[in-house]
Structure formats: structure tokens, C-alpha cells
């Protein structure tokens, strides 16, 4: 239980940050799941149209600090590798 006024403010701030972090984490996970589902369908037009949005979602989460930048880059790289293999 916070005693000082600043500690009470900090508790409120951390609660708001936790909500924001959950939002961005969930959004990035949903983007990954959606991309995986599109890849399973082998719909090249849909893959091409969603890929830039997918990249954007992961990089936004990385920018916010919810996931690490290298982790986002690695996930994007792995998906792009799968896309490249589909085209063969």
C-alpha cells in the first residue's frame, strides 16, 4: 500500500501503462496469428496487402517497448521467408 502522495500517483501511472502494454501486446499477437492464417490459405493478393500492415503493427509494439525491436524484426523476417518460399 503506497504511503506517500508520489507513490500513490505512481500506482495509477503503472496501472495505465499495464493496460496500454496489454493492448499493444495483444495487437501484435493478433497480427501474427492473422498473418499465419493468411499464409495457410496461400492467397498471394491478401498476403501482399496485409504484409505491410503486419510489419507496421509489430514495429509499433517494438517502438512502445512492449516487445523488443530485434524480436519484432526476427518475427517479420521469418514471415517474409515463408512468403518467399510460397512464391517458388
Biopython code that builds the backbone (N, CA, C, O; Angstrom):
import numpy as np
from Bio.PDB.StructureBuilder import StructureBuilder

atoms = [
    (1, "UNK", "N", (0.841, -1.180, 0.000)),
    (1, "UNK", "CA", (0.000, 0.000, 0.000)),
    (1, "UNK", "C", (0.887, 1.243, 0.000)),
    (1, "UNK", "O", (1.741, 1.399, 0.873)),
    (2, "UNK", "N", (0.685, 2.130, -0.980)),
    (2, "UNK", "CA", (1.528, 3.325, -1.045)),
    (2, "UNK", "C", (1.210, 4.303, 0.091)),
    (2, "UNK", "O", (0.050, 4.516, 0.445)),
    (3, "UNK", "N", (2.254, 4.880, 0.640)),
    (3, "UNK", "CA", (2.078, 5.816, 1.748)),
    (3, "UNK", "C", (2.166, 7.262, 1.296)),
    (3, "UNK", "O", (1.339, 8.088, 1.684)),
    (4, "UNK", "N", (3.148, 7.570, 0.488)),
    (4, "UNK", "CA", (3.349, 8.954, 0.062)),
    (4, "UNK", "C", (2.477, 9.285, -1.145)),
    (4, "UNK", "O", (1.986, 8.405, -1.852)),
    (5, "UNK", "N", (2.305, 10.598, -1.353)),
    (5, "UNK", "CA", (1.483, 11.076, -2.452)),
    (5, "UNK", "C", (2.076, 10.656, -3.805)),
    (5, "UNK", "O", (1.352, 10.266, -4.720)),
    (6, "UNK", "N", (3.395, 10.744, -3.907)),
    (6, "UNK", "CA", (4.057, 10.383, -5.167)),
    (6, "UNK", "C", (3.924, 8.884, -5.448)),
    (6, "UNK", "O", (3.806, 8.476, -6.603)),
    (7, "UNK", "N", (3.943, 8.071, -4.399)),
    (7, "UNK", "CA", (3.790, 6.619, -4.566)),
    (7, "UNK", "C", (2.379, 6.287, -5.046)),
    (7, "UNK", "O", (2.190, 5.372, -5.847)),
    (8, "UNK", "N", (1.390, 7.033, -4.552)),
    (8, "UNK", "CA", (0.011, 6.832, -4.990)),
    (8, "UNK", "C", (-0.142, 7.182, -6.470)),
    (8, "UNK", "O", (-0.828, 6.482, -7.216)),
    (9, "UNK", "N", (0.502, 8.266, -6.884)),
    (9, "UNK", "CA", (0.469, 8.664, -8.297)),
    (9, "UNK", "C", (1.151, 7.608, -9.159)),
    (9, "UNK", "O", (0.688, 7.291, -10.254)),
    (10, "UNK", "N", (2.249, 7.074, -8.655)),
    (10, "UNK", "CA", (2.997, 6.053, -9.388)),
    (10, "UNK", "C", (2.152, 4.800, -9.601)),
    (10, "UNK", "O", (2.226, 4.185, -10.665)),
    (11, "UNK", "N", (1.354, 4.414, -8.615)),
    (11, "UNK", "CA", (0.488, 3.242, -8.734)),
    (11, "UNK", "C", (-0.518, 3.449, -9.865)),
    (11, "UNK", "O", (-0.762, 2.535, -10.652)),
    (12, "UNK", "N", (-1.101, 4.645, -9.950)),
    (12, "UNK", "CA", (-2.049, 4.959, -11.025)),
    (12, "UNK", "C", (-1.363, 4.913, -12.383)),
    (12, "UNK", "O", (-1.911, 4.388, -13.351)),
    (13, "UNK", "N", (-0.166, 5.465, -12.441)),
    (13, "UNK", "CA", (0.587, 5.522, -13.690)),
    (13, "UNK", "C", (0.926, 4.116, -14.185)),
    (13, "UNK", "O", (0.778, 3.813, -15.369)),
    (14, "UNK", "N", (1.377, 3.270, -13.274)),
    (14, "UNK", "CA", (1.742, 1.897, -13.634)),
    (14, "UNK", "C", (0.517, 1.120, -14.111)),
    (14, "UNK", "O", (0.615, 0.314, -15.037)),
    (15, "UNK", "N", (-0.635, 1.359, -13.484)),
    (15, "UNK", "CA", (-1.864, 0.680, -13.903)),
    (15, "UNK", "C", (-2.236, 1.076, -15.335)),
    (15, "UNK", "O", (-2.634, 0.225, -16.130)),
    (16, "UNK", "N", (-2.108, 2.360, -15.663)),
    (16, "UNK", "CA", (-2.393, 2.827, -17.026)),
    (16, "UNK", "C", (-1.418, 2.221, -18.026)),
    (16, "UNK", "O", (-1.807, 1.811, -19.119)),
    (17, "UNK", "N", (-0.150, 2.170, -17.641)),
    (17, "UNK", "CA", (0.872, 1.600, -18.528)),
    (17, "UNK", "C", (0.619, 0.116, -18.773)),
    (17, "UNK", "O", (0.824, -0.377, -19.883)),
    (18, "UNK", "N", (0.174, -0.596, -17.739)),
    (18, "UNK", "CA", (-0.089, -2.025, -17.876)),
    (18, "UNK", "C", (-1.213, -2.265, -18.883)),
    (18, "UNK", "O", (-1.150, -3.200, -19.681)),
    (19, "UNK", "N", (-2.235, -1.420, -18.843)),
    (19, "UNK", "CA", (-3.349, -1.539, -19.791)),
    (19, "UNK", "C", (-2.854, -1.291, -21.214)),
    (19, "UNK", "O", (-3.205, -2.028, -22.135)),
    (20, "UNK", "N", (-2.049, -0.265, -21.390)),
    (20, "UNK", "CA", (-1.509, 0.064, -22.713)),
    (20, "UNK", "C", (-0.615, -1.061, -23.227)),
    (20, "UNK", "O", (-0.677, -1.420, -24.403)),
    (21, "UNK", "N", (0.209, -1.612, -22.350)),
    (21, "UNK", "CA", (1.104, -2.702, -22.745)),
    (21, "UNK", "C", (0.313, -3.929, -23.175)),
    (21, "UNK", "O", (0.668, -4.579, -24.159)),
    (22, "UNK", "N", (-0.755, -4.255, -22.450)),
    (22, "UNK", "CA", (-1.600, -5.396, -22.817)),
    (22, "UNK", "C", (-2.217, -5.178, -24.194)),
    (22, "UNK", "O", (-2.281, -6.095, -25.012)),
    (23, "UNK", "N", (-2.672, -3.941, -24.437)),
    (23, "UNK", "CA", (-3.289, -3.597, -25.713)),
    (23, "UNK", "C", (-2.325, -3.844, -26.869)),
    (23, "UNK", "O", (-2.681, -4.507, -27.843)),
    (24, "UNK", "N", (-1.107, -3.315, -26.767)),
    (24, "UNK", "CA", (-0.135, -3.444, -27.856)),
    (24, "UNK", "C", (0.371, -4.870, -27.999)),
    (24, "UNK", "O", (0.618, -5.331, -29.114)),
    (25, "UNK", "N", (0.526, -5.570, -26.887)),
    (25, "UNK", "CA", (0.975, -6.963, -26.940)),
    (25, "UNK", "C", (-0.077, -7.816, -27.653)),
    (25, "UNK", "O", (0.251, -8.626, -28.520)),
    (26, "UNK", "N", (-1.328, -7.625, -27.282)),
    (26, "UNK", "CA", (-2.424, -8.379, -27.893)),
    (26, "UNK", "C", (-2.536, -8.047, -29.380)),
    (26, "UNK", "O", (-2.753, -8.932, -30.207)),
    (27, "UNK", "N", (-2.388, -6.778, -29.707)),
    (27, "UNK", "CA", (-2.487, -6.352, -31.099)),
    (27, "UNK", "C", (-1.398, -6.990, -31.962)),
    (27, "UNK", "O", (-1.656, -7.402, -33.094)),
    (28, "UNK", "N", (-0.186, -7.069, -31.423)),
    (28, "UNK", "CA", (0.904, -7.680, -32.180)),
    (28, "UNK", "C", (0.695, -9.190, -32.318)),
    (28, "UNK", "O", (0.981, -9.762, -33.370)),
    (29, "UNK", "N", (0.200, -9.831, -31.269)),
    (29, "UNK", "CA", (-0.063, -11.271, -31.343)),
    (29, "UNK", "C", (-1.160, -11.583, -32.345)),
    (29, "UNK", "O", (-1.073, -12.563, -33.085)),
    (30, "UNK", "N", (-2.198, -10.745, -32.371)),
    (30, "UNK", "CA", (-3.278, -10.946, -33.325)),
    (30, "UNK", "C", (-2.786, -10.761, -34.758)),
    (30, "UNK", "O", (-3.216, -11.472, -35.666)),
    (31, "UNK", "N", (-1.887, -9.808, -34.953)),
    (31, "UNK", "CA", (-1.326, -9.578, -36.286)),
    (31, "UNK", "C", (-0.555, -10.814, -36.755)),
    (31, "UNK", "O", (-0.654, -11.211, -37.916)),
    (32, "UNK", "N", (0.206, -11.412, -35.850)),
    (32, "UNK", "CA", (0.976, -12.618, -36.185)),
    (32, "UNK", "C", (0.025, -13.769, -36.533)),
    (32, "UNK", "O", (0.226, -14.470, -37.525)),
    (33, "UNK", "N", (-1.008, -13.956, -35.711)),
    (33, "UNK", "CA", (-1.968, -15.034, -35.953)),
    (33, "UNK", "C", (-2.695, -14.843, -37.281)),
    (33, "UNK", "O", (-2.915, -15.798, -38.026)),
    (34, "UNK", "N", (-3.067, -13.590, -37.566)),
    (34, "UNK", "CA", (-3.772, -13.315, -38.814)),
    (34, "UNK", "C", (-2.872, -13.596, -40.015)),
    (34, "UNK", "O", (-3.318, -14.151, -41.019)),
    (35, "UNK", "N", (-1.601, -13.206, -39.902)),
    (35, "UNK", "CA", (-0.654, -13.439, -41.000)),
    (35, "UNK", "C", (-0.452, -14.936, -41.220)),
    (35, "UNK", "O", (-0.403, -15.400, -42.359)),
    (36, "UNK", "N", (-0.335, -15.684, -40.132)),
    (36, "UNK", "CA", (-0.175, -17.139, -40.240)),
    (36, "UNK", "C", (-1.396, -17.765, -40.920)),
    (36, "UNK", "O", (-1.254, -18.670, -41.742)),
    (37, "UNK", "N", (-2.587, -17.287, -40.580)),
    (37, "UNK", "CA", (-3.812, -17.807, -41.186)),
    (37, "UNK", "C", (-3.851, -17.499, -42.682)),
    (37, "UNK", "O", (-4.252, -18.343, -43.483)),
    (38, "UNK", "N", (-3.441, -16.308, -43.048)),
    (38, "UNK", "CA", (-3.409, -15.920, -44.459)),
    (38, "UNK", "C", (-2.398, -16.773, -45.217)),
    (38, "UNK", "O", (-2.644, -17.172, -46.355)),
    (39, "UNK", "N", (-1.260, -17.051, -44.585)),
    (39, "UNK", "CA", (-0.238, -17.884, -45.221)),
    (39, "UNK", "C", (-0.753, -19.302, -45.475)),
    (39, "UNK", "O", (-0.420, -19.915, -46.489)),
    (40, "UNK", "N", (-1.559, -19.818, -44.556)),
    (40, "UNK", "CA", (-2.113, -21.166, -44.728)),
    (40, "UNK", "C", (-3.071, -21.231, -45.910)),
    (40, "UNK", "O", (-3.186, -22.262, -46.572)),
    (41, "UNK", "N", (-3.769, -20.104, -46.172)),
    (41, "UNK", "CA", (-4.703, -20.052, -47.299)),
    (41, "UNK", "C", (-3.982, -19.976, -48.643)),
    (41, "UNK", "O", (-4.554, -20.327, -49.675)),
    (42, "UNK", "N", (-2.726, -19.516, -48.636)),
    (42, "UNK", "CA", (-1.941, -19.313, -49.863)),
    (42, "UNK", "C", (-2.548, -18.268, -50.799)),
    (42, "UNK", "O", (-2.388, -18.355, -52.016)),
    (43, "UNK", "N", (-3.237, -17.290, -50.236)),
    (43, "UNK", "CA", (-3.830, -16.218, -51.027)),
    (43, "UNK", "C", (-2.790, -15.099, -51.186)),
    (43, "UNK", "O", (-2.609, -14.278, -50.287)),
    (44, "UNK", "N", (-2.120, -15.078, -52.326)),
    (44, "UNK", "CA", (-0.991, -14.167, -52.537)),
    (44, "UNK", "C", (-1.392, -12.699, -52.513)),
    (44, "UNK", "O", (-0.638, -11.858, -52.023)),
    (45, "UNK", "N", (-2.580, -12.383, -53.042)),
    (45, "UNK", "CA", (-3.034, -10.986, -53.029)),
    (45, "UNK", "C", (-3.277, -10.512, -51.604)),
    (45, "UNK", "O", (-2.899, -9.400, -51.236)),
    (46, "UNK", "N", (-3.900, -11.351, -50.820)),
    (46, "UNK", "CA", (-4.188, -10.999, -49.425)),
    (46, "UNK", "C", (-2.902, -10.900, -48.612)),
    (46, "UNK", "O", (-2.768, -10.027, -47.755)),
    (47, "UNK", "N", (-1.957, -11.800, -48.884)),
    (47, "UNK", "CA", (-0.660, -11.755, -48.202)),
    (47, "UNK", "C", (0.039, -10.435, -48.504)),
    (47, "UNK", "O", (0.547, -9.770, -47.601)),
    (48, "UNK", "N", (0.060, -10.066, -49.767)),
    (48, "UNK", "CA", (0.737, -8.848, -50.185)),
    (48, "UNK", "C", (0.085, -7.610, -49.583)),
    (48, "UNK", "O", (0.777, -6.674, -49.182)),
    (49, "UNK", "N", (-1.240, -7.602, -49.518)),
    (49, "UNK", "CA", (-1.935, -6.431, -48.971)),
    (49, "UNK", "C", (-1.784, -6.327, -47.453)),
    (49, "UNK", "O", (-1.716, -5.220, -46.919)),
    (50, "UNK", "N", (-1.731, -7.456, -46.753)),
    (50, "UNK", "CA", (-1.665, -7.415, -45.284)),
    (50, "UNK", "C", (-0.234, -7.329, -44.748)),
    (50, "UNK", "O", (-0.033, -6.926, -43.602)),
    (51, "UNK", "N", (0.751, -7.696, -45.549)),
    (51, "UNK", "CA", (2.134, -7.766, -45.065)),
    (51, "UNK", "C", (2.642, -6.426, -44.513)),
    (51, "UNK", "O", (3.286, -6.398, -43.465)),
    (52, "UNK", "N", (2.360, -5.326, -45.203)),
    (52, "UNK", "CA", (2.844, -4.023, -44.730)),
    (52, "UNK", "C", (2.162, -3.633, -43.420)),
    (52, "UNK", "O", (2.792, -3.047, -42.540)),
    (53, "UNK", "N", (0.876, -3.956, -43.292)),
    (53, "UNK", "CA", (0.154, -3.672, -42.047)),
    (53, "UNK", "C", (0.710, -4.524, -40.904)),
    (53, "UNK", "O", (0.837, -4.065, -39.769)),
    (54, "UNK", "N", (1.037, -5.769, -41.233)),
    (54, "UNK", "CA", (1.629, -6.691, -40.264)),
    (54, "UNK", "C", (2.952, -6.146, -39.730)),
    (54, "UNK", "O", (3.194, -6.132, -38.523)),
    (55, "UNK", "N", (3.800, -5.699, -40.652)),
    (55, "UNK", "CA", (5.089, -5.122, -40.265)),
    (55, "UNK", "C", (4.889, -3.901, -39.377)),
    (55, "UNK", "O", (5.567, -3.731, -38.364)),
    (56, "UNK", "N", (3.961, -3.073, -39.771)),
    (56, "UNK", "CA", (3.670, -1.847, -39.034)),
    (56, "UNK", "C", (3.228, -2.144, -37.600)),
    (56, "UNK", "O", (3.682, -1.493, -36.659)),
    (57, "UNK", "N", (2.352, -3.116, -37.441)),
    (57, "UNK", "CA", (1.851, -3.476, -36.107)),
    (57, "UNK", "C", (2.990, -3.930, -35.194)),
    (57, "UNK", "O", (3.075, -3.509, -34.040)),
    (58, "UNK", "N", (3.858, -4.787, -35.715)),
    (58, "UNK", "CA", (4.963, -5.289, -34.892)),
    (58, "UNK", "C", (5.942, -4.174, -34.550)),
    (58, "UNK", "O", (6.427, -4.107, -33.420)),
    (59, "UNK", "N", (6.237, -3.309, -35.496)),
    (59, "UNK", "CA", (7.188, -2.235, -35.223)),
    (59, "UNK", "C", (6.612, -1.193, -34.258)),
    (59, "UNK", "O", (7.347, -0.593, -33.474)),
    (60, "UNK", "N", (5.304, -0.985, -34.322)),
    (60, "UNK", "CA", (4.666, -0.074, -33.360)),
    (60, "UNK", "C", (4.801, -0.634, -31.946)),
    (60, "UNK", "O", (5.105, 0.102, -31.007)),
    (61, "UNK", "N", (4.574, -1.936, -31.799)),
    (61, "UNK", "CA", (4.710, -2.573, -30.484)),
    (61, "UNK", "C", (6.150, -2.483, -30.000)),
    (61, "UNK", "O", (6.401, -2.283, -28.811)),
    (62, "UNK", "N", (7.097, -2.632, -30.925)),
    (62, "UNK", "CA", (8.516, -2.536, -30.555)),
    (62, "UNK", "C", (8.861, -1.099, -30.153)),
    (62, "UNK", "O", (9.625, -0.873, -29.214)),
    (63, "UNK", "N", (8.298, -0.149, -30.864)),
    (63, "UNK", "CA", (8.547, 1.261, -30.570)),
    (63, "UNK", "C", (8.029, 1.633, -29.189)),
    (63, "UNK", "O", (8.643, 2.431, -28.482)),
    (64, "UNK", "N", (6.906, 1.057, -28.813)),
    (64, "UNK", "CA", (6.318, 1.320, -27.497)),
    (64, "UNK", "C", (7.082, 0.595, -26.383)),
    (64, "UNK", "O", (6.910, 0.905, -25.205)),
    (65, "UNK", "N", (7.924, -0.368, -26.761)),
    (65, "UNK", "CA", (8.699, -1.096, -25.759)),
    (65, "UNK", "C", (7.997, -2.329, -25.225)),
    (65, "UNK", "O", (8.446, -2.932, -24.250)),
    (66, "UNK", "N", (6.900, -2.703, -25.857)),
    (66, "UNK", "CA", (6.150, -3.875, -25.400)),
    (66, "UNK", "C", (6.891, -5.150, -25.776)),
    (66, "UNK", "O", (6.987, -6.081, -24.976)),
    (67, "UNK", "N", (7.417, -5.185, -27.008)),
    (67, "UNK", "CA", (8.304, -6.271, -27.411)),
    (67, "UNK", "C", (9.613, -5.629, -27.860)),
    (67, "UNK", "O", (9.642, -4.452, -28.220)),
    (68, "UNK", "N", (10.673, -6.391, -27.836)),
    (68, "UNK", "CA", (11.968, -5.838, -28.220)),
    (68, "UNK", "C", (12.053, -5.697, -29.735)),
    (68, "UNK", "O", (11.429, -6.452, -30.480)),
    (69, "UNK", "N", (12.828, -4.727, -30.172)),
    (69, "UNK", "CA", (12.939, -4.434, -31.596)),
    (69, "UNK", "C", (13.492, -5.625, -32.380)),
    (69, "UNK", "O", (13.007, -5.942, -33.466)),
    (70, "UNK", "N", (14.486, -6.264, -31.833)),
    (70, "UNK", "CA", (15.081, -7.413, -32.521)),
    (70, "UNK", "C", (14.101, -8.576, -32.607)),
    (70, "UNK", "O", (14.104, -9.329, -33.581)),
    (71, "UNK", "N", (13.267, -8.719, -31.590)),
    (71, "UNK", "CA", (12.246, -9.766, -31.591)),
    (71, "UNK", "C", (11.228, -9.507, -32.702)),
    (71, "UNK", "O", (10.838, -10.424, -33.425)),
    (72, "UNK", "N", (10.805, -8.252, -32.829)),
    (72, "UNK", "CA", (9.864, -7.887, -33.895)),
    (72, "UNK", "C", (10.502, -8.112, -35.258)),
    (72, "UNK", "O", (9.862, -8.649, -36.161)),
    (73, "UNK", "N", (11.744, -7.712, -35.411)),
    (73, "UNK", "CA", (12.451, -7.887, -36.680)),
    (73, "UNK", "C", (12.593, -9.359, -37.035)),
    (73, "UNK", "O", (12.449, -9.743, -38.195)),
    (74, "UNK", "N", (12.875, -10.174, -36.037)),
    (74, "UNK", "CA", (13.023, -11.610, -36.257)),
    (74, "UNK", "C", (11.701, -12.235, -36.729)),
    (74, "UNK", "O", (11.688, -13.066, -37.636)),
    (75, "UNK", "N", (10.594, -11.824, -36.103)),
    (75, "UNK", "CA", (9.290, -12.356, -36.495)),
    (75, "UNK", "C", (8.927, -11.922, -37.913)),
    (75, "UNK", "O", (8.397, -12.712, -38.694)),
    (76, "UNK", "N", (9.213, -10.672, -38.237)),
    (76, "UNK", "CA", (8.954, -10.166, -39.587)),
    (76, "UNK", "C", (9.798, -10.925, -40.598)),
    (76, "UNK", "O", (9.315, -11.294, -41.669)),
    (77, "UNK", "N", (11.057, -11.156, -40.255)),
    (77, "UNK", "CA", (11.972, -11.869, -41.143)),
    (77, "UNK", "C", (11.506, -13.294, -41.405)),
    (77, "UNK", "O", (11.562, -13.772, -42.538)),
    (78, "UNK", "N", (11.053, -13.962, -40.373)),
    (78, "UNK", "CA", (10.598, -15.345, -40.527)),
    (78, "UNK", "C", (9.341, -15.425, -41.396)),
    (78, "UNK", "O", (9.190, -16.340, -42.205)),
    (79, "UNK", "N", (8.453, -14.463, -41.219)),
    (79, "UNK", "CA", (7.243, -14.438, -42.045)),
    (79, "UNK", "C", (7.599, -14.139, -43.499)),
    (79, "UNK", "O", (7.056, -14.761, -44.413)),
    (80, "UNK", "N", (8.506, -13.194, -43.714)),
    (80, "UNK", "CA", (8.893, -12.868, -45.095)),
    (80, "UNK", "C", (9.597, -14.053, -45.773)),
    (80, "UNK", "O", (9.486, -14.245, -46.984)),
    (81, "UNK", "N", (10.314, -14.831, -44.979)),
    (81, "UNK", "CA", (10.954, -16.031, -45.510)),
    (81, "UNK", "C", (9.895, -17.044, -45.949)),
    (81, "UNK", "O", (10.038, -17.685, -46.990)),
    (82, "UNK", "N", (8.830, -17.185, -45.151)),
    (82, "UNK", "CA", (7.740, -18.088, -45.517)),
    (82, "UNK", "C", (7.041, -17.607, -46.785)),
    (82, "UNK", "O", (6.664, -18.413, -47.636)),
    (83, "UNK", "N", (6.871, -16.297, -46.907)),
    (83, "UNK", "CA", (6.230, -15.733, -48.095)),
    (83, "UNK", "C", (7.080, -16.006, -49.321)),
    (83, "UNK", "O", (6.563, -16.367, -50.378)),
    (84, "UNK", "N", (8.384, -15.832, -49.178)),
    (84, "UNK", "CA", (9.297, -16.059, -50.288)),
    (84, "UNK", "C", (9.243, -17.518, -50.733)),
    (84, "UNK", "O", (9.265, -17.797, -51.932)),
    (85, "UNK", "N", (9.173, -18.446, -49.790)),
    (85, "UNK", "CA", (9.092, -19.864, -50.122)),
    (85, "UNK", "C", (7.763, -20.242, -50.771)),
    (85, "UNK", "O", (7.708, -21.193, -51.550)),
    (86, "UNK", "N", (6.693, -19.512, -50.462)),
    (86, "UNK", "CA", (5.388, -19.773, -51.089)),
    (86, "UNK", "C", (5.436, -19.468, -52.578)),
    (86, "UNK", "O", (4.828, -20.173, -53.383)),
    (87, "UNK", "N", (6.154, -18.425, -52.938)),
    (87, "UNK", "CA", (6.180, -17.966, -54.321)),
    (87, "UNK", "C", (6.935, -18.908, -55.260)),
    (87, "UNK", "O", (6.781, -18.829, -56.479)),
    (88, "UNK", "N", (7.739, -19.788, -54.697)),
    (88, "UNK", "CA", (8.511, -20.724, -55.520)),
    (88, "UNK", "C", (7.677, -21.835, -56.085)),
    (88, "UNK", "O", (8.196, -22.696, -56.797)),
]
sb = StructureBuilder()
sb.init_structure("model")
sb.init_model(0)
sb.init_chain("A")
sb.init_seg("    ")
for serial, (resi, resn, name, xyz) in enumerate(atoms, 1):
    if name == "N":
        sb.init_residue(resn, " ", resi, " ")
    sb.init_atom(name, np.array(xyz, "f"), 0.0, 1.0, " ", f" {name:<3s}", serial, name[0])
structure = sb.get_structure()
